[in-house]
Amino acid sequence: MKRIFIAVKVEAGINLLNMISSLKSGLENEKISWTNPDNIHITLAFLGDTKEKQIKSIGAILKEKCEGSGSFELILKGSGVFKSLNDPRIIWTGIELSEKIIQLNQLVKTGLTESGIVIEDRPFKPHLTLGRVKHIGDTGVLKRLLESYNDTEIQKVPVNEVILYESILLYTGPLYKPIVKIAL
């Protein structure tokens, strides 16, 4: 069994790195597990623990559905939290609404469900997870920091491939190991 997910890799540019640095320094006294910039991605589908024999067929499904569908560009924009500002769990930066990423997500989901593979059934909210909040004492500081990025365009992101990753949970944080890369 391998813990797997399907994603688009995002290379953190200087603006995104500056945003993360600003958030980290502004929230340095809070208990937040920050995402390693090398691990930043947009999850298209999370499959969790999956049998080895299924992984090969998932790679084939991705190739059939996504290969040659066309590369595109996304704009990272804004920031926020999942759950609520009073009880934040995830700090994120958003993606400007893009039909292309929604279509790519649909190609992946359709291919998997048509093949009988069960995936999380939740609305697709494309974002980059920047940090996971363990505990926060002053949500006012978090709110002010996030508001400073409200409508800010952070960086453009080229999307050229879909990657099937294995997520290996380590004490130092997750290691994301590419299993299959599919060119768009």
ZAMARGU-4260 file (C-alpha; in steps of 0.2 Angstrom, whole numbers, plus 5000, padded with zeros to 4 digits):
<rodrens>
0) 5000/5000/5000 | 5006/5017/4996 | 4998/5034/5001 | 4995/5043/4985 | 4988/5059/4977
5) 4987/5067/4960 | 4993/5085/4959 | 5001/5100/4949 | 5018/5105/4955 | 5021/5123/4959
10) 5038/5131/4958 | 5039/5144/4972 | 5045/5160/4964 | 5052/5175/4973 | 5035/5183/4977
15) 5028/5167/4984 | 5043/5164/4995 | 5042/5182/5001 | 5024/5180/5006 | 5028/5164/5015
20) 5043/5172/5024 | 5032/5187/5029 | 5018/5175/5036 | 5031/5165/5045 | 5040/5180/5053
25) 5023/5188/5058 | 5017/5172/5065 | 5033/5166/5073 | 5026/5164/5090 | 5012/5153/5084
30) 5012/5134/5082 | 5011/5132/5064 | 5019/5118/5053 | 5024/5127/5037 | 5025/5118/5021
35) 5042/5116/5013 | 5042/5126/4997 | 5049/5111/4988 | 5032/5102/4992 | 5020/5115/4986
40) 5007/5109/4974 | 4989/5110/4969 | 4980/5093/4974 | 4968/5087/4960 | 4963/5071/4969
45) 4968/5063/4985 | 4967/5044/4985 | 4976/5039/5001 | 4981/5021/5005 | 4981/5012/4988
50) 4986/4995/4983 | 5002/4993/4972 | 4992/4985/4958 | 4980/4999/4957 | 4994/5012/4956
55) 4999/5006/4938 | 4981/5007/4932 | 4979/5025/4939 | 4995/5030/4930 | 4987/5023/4914
60) 4971/5032/4917 | 4980/5049/4920 | 4990/5046/4903 | 4974/5042/4894 | 4964/5057/4901
65) 4977/5071/4903 | 4991/5068/4891 | 4990/5081/4877 | 4976/5091/4885 | 4986/5107/4884
70) 4997/5116/4896 | 4991/5133/4903 | 4995/5146/4916 | 4988/5150/4933 | 4989/5165/4943
75) 4991/5163/4962 | 4981/5176/4971 | 4975/5181/4988 | 4976/5171/5004 | 4965/5164/5018
80) 4961/5150/5030 | 4951/5134/5030 | 4939/5132/5044 | 4938/5150/5050 | 4948/5165/5056
85) 4942/5161/5074 | 4948/5143/5072 | 4960/5142/5058 | 4967/5125/5052 | 4975/5128/5035
90) 4984/5144/5029 | 4983/5145/5010 | 4985/5156/4995 | 4972/5155/4981 | 4971/5152/4963
95) 4963/5165/4952 | 4947/5156/4944 | 4953/5146/4929 | 4942/5135/4918 | 4958/5126/4913
100) 4962/5119/4931 | 4944/5115/4934 | 4943/5105/4917 | 4959/5096/4922 | 4952/5092/4939
105) 4936/5085/4930 | 4947/5074/4918 | 4956/5066/4933 | 4940/5063/4943 | 4930/5057/4928
110) 4944/5045/4923 | 4946/5038/4941 | 4927/5036/4945 | 4924/5028/4928 | 4937/5015/4933
115) 4929/5012/4949 | 4942/5021/4960 | 4935/5029/4975 | 4941/5047/4978 | 4936/5061/4991
120) 4919/5068/4986 | 4922/5086/4991 | 4921/5102/4980 | 4937/5106/4971 | 4945/5122/4979
125) 4961/5124/4970 | 4974/5132/4983 | 4992/5130/4989 | 4993/5124/5007 | 5006/5136/5015
130) 5004/5130/5033 | 4994/5119/5045 | 4989/5128/5061 | 4992/5118/5077 | 4988/5132/5089
135) 4986/5151/5087 | 4985/5163/5101 | 4982/5179/5091 | 4970/5178/5077 | 4971/5196/5074
140) 4989/5196/5068 | 4984/5182/5056 | 4969/5192/5050 | 4980/5207/5046 | 4993/5197/5038
145) 4981/5188/5026 | 4972/5205/5022 | 4988/5212/5016 | 4987/5199/5002 | 4968/5199/4999
150) 4968/5204/4981 | 4986/5203/4977 | 4993/5193/4962 | 5007/5184/4969 | 5014/5174/4954
155) 5010/5166/4938 | 5012/5147/4937 | 5015/5137/4922 | 5005/5120/4922 | 5014/5108/4910
160) 5011/5091/4919 | 5000/5081/4931 | 5010/5071/4944 | 5005/5055/4953 | 5014/5056/4970
165) 5017/5045/4984 | 5016/5054/5001 | 5028/5046/5013 | 5025/5053/5031 | 5041/5056/5040
170) 5045/5064/5057 | 5053/5079/5048 | 5037/5081/5037 | 5030/5073/5022 | 5041/5067/5007
175) 5032/5068/4990 | 5039/5056/4978 | 5034/5057/4960 | 5028/5040/4953 | 5021/5045/4936
180) 5022/5062/4927 | 5010/5065/4913 | 5014/5079/4900 | 4999/5090/4896
</rodrens>
